[in-house]
Amino acid sequence: MGKCTYCFEPTNKILDLGFLPPVNVMDKISENIQVNTSYPLRLAYCNNCLLTQIEDEIDGELVFPESYPYLSGTTRILRDNFMEQFNELIKFKPAKPNQLVIDIGSNDGTLLSNYKNDFAVLGIEPTGAAKVAVNNNIRTIQKFFNRETAREILNDFGKAQVVTACNVFAHIPNLSALMESVDLILEEDGIFISESHYLTQLLETLQFDTIYHEHLRYYNGNFLSRLFKDFGFEIIKIKKIPTHGGSIRVWAAKSGKYDVDKEVEQFLTNEKNSQFFGLNGHEKFAIEVLDWRQQFRKLIAELRTSNKSIYGIGAPSRASTLVTFSGLEKSDLLAVGEIQGSHKIGRYMPGTRIPIIAEEEVLEKKPDYLLMLSWHIAEELIPKIKENGYTGKFLIPLPKIKIL
């Protein structure tokens, strides 16, 4: 039995996904085959503080290497989401001269590009994506965010009116230290905006594929409410957003500084009423995931027996979990197509010899089936793929297996 990384009480093991490689360590096809190192990946739940987490933390430089291949600006739904976040903030609290916005895990600066005309901006990004941001005139420090970095920010730039942490708030080790660091750099009347995968939706829609070493924790509103109270904050706004297959945007501020939206209490109540809330809900999720794997493997075997060709479309990080957990090999999935310009083209899917090639090459091969590994944006992708002449079938793996 493990211990909770937040409250240190014993946790309940929910799901063992086996040994998976870091999702952003991808061998180049042109290089000699290297030994792929994999690490255990086990999901656990703390019945004391309600935190869902993985048991196995690996080195941050393996999870977020200098060569980290993902750039936020390549995803339309994310660009639109960040613009919406900015519009909500500026409507709630118009900017004043020289106010600072800090984005933790700022990637290529896509979010801050919305803020930079109204605020002074500063990005904190450990990977090579920071260089892309700087080239786009987004002031960025290439470092991991921790206590030391927070003190440097305070000394060099002062406190921020807004601190954002989008798709990184659940990724940084030592949650208590993270909250202390955010508190250090935030003005007394400042607002902390986080966006994270939404645990309740993850469980309800069987999104086991979003479990990987990069994601140390999975949040629902009730856990976050407790967390913020522990550090003198409160949730003032909370809403579901469509990014990454289902996320939540949460605004937190020092307790009593702002009126709390009346929707917050209802949101938390609805969450508690979900059949996937608590330990029993997590165990139900685990049973359904194992049943899914059995059905999926059976379908792939049937298609192979019928000599049907299967290629993948999209190689997001989550695809690595799906491919590895379901045991797909190159004989099952001939290649995966990525959009032109992706840094993943010319590499293998992590831990496999399944090559990633340009999407155009996949379509030229006229496969019988396209496995939509970016299934969470299938509605956006499928019409474009059809426009490019594809007439075969689409295999949607989650939340339920279906063929279109």
N, C-alpha and C positions, 0 to 999 in steps of 0.2 A: 504494500500500500504506500502510495506516494504522499507528499505533503504539499498543501496549497502554497503557491508562490506568493500569495498576498497575506492570508491570515495564518498560514503555517499549520492549520488543522489537517488531519488525514483526509485524503481524497478518495473517491470511488472511480476505479478504472471503468471507462465506458466502451471504448473501441480500440482494438489493436490493429493498426493499418500495416503492420509489418515493418520492413526496413526500406526506407526511401532515400534517394540521393537528394542533396540540396537542389531546389528547383531551378536555380540560376547558374549552376555549374554545368556547362554544356560543351562537350568535346567538339572541336572542329572536324568536319568530315575529312579534310585534307591531311590531318595529323594522324600519327600512329595511334592505335587504340590504347587508351590509358585504362588503368584500373579505376573503376568507379567505386567510390567510397559511399556507402549508405549508412544511415543511422536509424535507430528505432523511432517510431512515430506512434504515440499512444495518447488518446484523448481521455481526459479525466474531468471529474466534476466535484466541486466542494459544496457539500450540503450545508456548511456553516455560513459562508459568505456569498454563495450562489455563483462563484466564478467557474466558468468552463475554461479549460486550459490544456495545453499539451504537457506531457511529463518530461519531454526530452529537449532540452535547450542545447543548441550547438553554437559554435563560434560565430560571432556576428560578421566577421569578414568572409566566411563561407556563405552566409545567407545573403549578405549585401556586398558582393565583391566590387572592385573597381570597375569591372567590365559589365556590371548589372545591365541587362539588355533592354529593360522596359522603359519607355518614355510615355509620360502621361498624355502628352499632346497628340499621340497617335490614335487616341480613342475618342470618338465624337461624343458619346454619352458622358464621358468624364469631363470633357471641355464644357459641355452644356451645363453639367452639374455645378462646376466651379463658378461659372458665370451666375447661376441662380443663387449660390451661396453668397456671392458678393452683393448681388442686388438685394437680398434679404437683409444683409448687415447694414448696408448704406441707408436703407429705408428705416430700419430700426434706430440707427444711431449715426447720423451724418458725420462725415469726417471733419476734423479740425486741423489747422495747419501743423505740419511736422509730426503728426501722430504716426506711430510705428505699428506695422503688422509683421509678425514673425510667423513663418510657416516651417514647422518641424517636418523633416522628410520631404523637402520641397521638389525633389526630382528635377524635371527640366524647367521648372518655374511656371508651369501652365496656370496654376491657381493664382500666383502672385501677379501674373500679367493682367489680371482683372483689377487688382488693387492698386497697381503702381501709379496710376494717374491721380489718385485721391489720397494716397498715403505714402509715407516712406516705407519701403519693404525690405525684408531680409529673409533669405532662405537658408535653411540648415540642411545639408544633404551630403551623406558620406560617400556616395558613388560618383562615377564619372559623369553622371547626368548633370552634376553641378556645373561642369564646363559648358554644357549646352545652355543652361540658364544664363550663365555669365555672358556668353556670346549673344544672348538675346536681351542683354542689358537688365538682367534681374540680379541685384546684388545678392551673392550667395557665398556662404562659408562651407567649404568641403570638410565636414567633420561629422562624427556621430554626436547626437544630442545626449548630454549627460550633465551631471552637476558641474563639472569643470567647464564645459562649454557654456552652460547657463551663466556662470560667474563671469566668463569672458564677455559674453553678450551684455551683461549688466554694466560692466566697466566701460565697454567700448561704445555701446549704442543706447544705454538706458533701458527703461521699461517700455513694454508694448501695450497699446490699447486693445489689440486683438492678437491672440496666439491661436494658430490653427494646427491641427494634427490630423491629416486626412489619409486614412489607410496606413497609418503608422502607430497610432495610439495603442494598438494591441500588439505591436511588434517589438517594442523596446523593452529590454530586460529591466527588472526591479521597478515594479509599478509605483511603489511608495516614493522611491528616489525620483522617478519621473514626475510625479505630482508635485513634489517639493521643488523641482527645477522649474516647472511651469509656473508655480506660485511665485518663485523668485523673480521671474522676468515679466510678470503681468502687473499692470497698473491696478491700484486698489479697486477701481471701478471698471476694470478691463473685462473682456469676454473671452472665454476659451471655447473654441469650436472644434469638436472632434467628429470625424466620420469613420465608421468602422463597420465591418460585416455585422449584420444583425443576427444574433444567435437564434432567436425564435424562428425567424424565416429560414435560416440555415437548417434547423432541425425539421421544420414542417415540410420543406421541399427537398430533403435528402441530400443537401449539398456537402457530402463528405469530401468532395474534390477540393473544397477550399480549405481543407485541413492540411497544412504542411509546415515545415520548420520555421518559415518566416513568420507565421501567425502563432504567437505564443499564447494568446488569450482570445476568447470569443465573448462578446458583451451582449447582455440585454439591459434594458433600462433600469430594472430593479437592482442589479449589481452596481451599475454606474451611480445610481442614486445614493447607495450606501458609501461607495468610494468617495464621492464628492463631499458628502457630509463629514467623512473622517478628516477631510482637509479644509473644512470651513467653507465649502462651496455648496451650491444647490443647482439643480437643473432648472433652467428658466424656459427652455424650449426643447422639444424633441419631435422628430418626424422621421418617417420612413423615406428613403430615397432609392432610386432604381439601380445605382451603380453596383458592379460586381455581383450581380444576381440578387441583390437585396441588402441594403445597408441602413444605418441610422445616422442622422445628423443631430448632434446634441450640443446645445449651448449651455455652458455653465458659468456662473459668476459667484463672487463672494456672497454669502447668505445675507439677504435683506437689501441688496443693492438695487435689484430690479423686481418688478412684479413678475410672478410666475404665471405662465400661460395656463389657463384652466384645462387645456388638453393634456397637460403632463400627468395629472393624477389618473385620468381615464386611460391613458396609454399604459401606465404601470399596472392598473387593474386588469385591463384586457390581457396583458402579458401573463399575469398570474392565472388567468382562466384558460390559457392555452393547454391543450392536452400534452404538449411537449415541455411544460414548465416543471422544473424540479428533477429529482433523481429518476422517478418513474418515466418521465418524458424522455430523458436521455437514453434510458435503457430501451424504450420503444424504438427510438431512432436507430440504435445499434442493431437491433433485430432486423429492421427494414433494410439497412445497408447490406447486411450479409445476404439477405434474400435477393436484393438487387444484383449483387455480384454473381450469384448462381444463375439468375435469368440472363444476365448480359453475356456471360461466358457461353451459355447454351446457344444463344442467338449467333454469336461470332463463329462458333463451331459449325453451326448449320450453314451459314453463308460460305464458309471456307469449303465445306463438303460439296456445295453447289458451284464451286469455282467462281464465286463472285469476288470482284476486286473491291477492296475497301481502302480509301485514302482518308486522311483527316483534314479538317479545315480549322485553322487557328491553333496556336501553341501558347496559350496563356499559362502562367505558373500552375494554375489549378489542374491543367491537363496532365501534368506529371503525376499527380496523385491518382487520377483516374486510370491512366495508362498502367502505372506500376501496380496499383492495388488490384486491378482486374486482370493482370498478367498478360497484357498485350505485348506481342513481339513483332518483329518485322514481317514474319510470315502472316500475321493477322492484319497488320496495318502497314501498308507498303511505304507510305511517306506521309508527311503532314505539310500542308500548304500554309504559308504566311504571306501577308500583304507585302508588296514590293517596298523595299526600304527597311524592312525589319532586320534588326541586328541578329536575329535568331536563324536567318537563312544561312545555309552552309554549315549548320551544326546538327548534332543528334539530339533527339529528345533525351532529357536527363536519365542516365542509367540504362539506356537502350542503344541499339544500333538503328533506330528508326530515324531516317534523315528528315530534316526540315528543308523544304524547297519553296520556290516562289509559287504562289497560288495559281498563276497562269500555267505553270508546268503541270500542276495537278489536273486542271481542267482540260488541258490538251490530251491527257491520257484517257479521258472519257470514262472514269470509273463507274462501276455499277452503284456504289454507295459512297456517300461522303459522311464520315463521322464528325458531327459538329462538336468539337472539343470546346469551342466557345459557345456552348449551348445557351448560356445566359443572355446572349445577344443574337440568338438565331433569327429572331423576327427582323432584325436589322440586316443580317448577312444574307439570308436566303434569297430575297428579291434581287440583290446585286449579283449573286452567283448565277441565278437564272438569266439575268440580263446578259451575262457573259457567255451564254450558250449552253449551260449545263442542263441536261435533260434526264439525268439519273435520279436516284432516290436519296433522301436525306435521312440519316440515322441520328435521332435526338436521344442522347443517353439519359438525361435527367430533366426534371425530377422523376418522371416515369419514362421507361423505354418506349419510343414510338418511331415509326417509319412514315415519312411523308413523301 
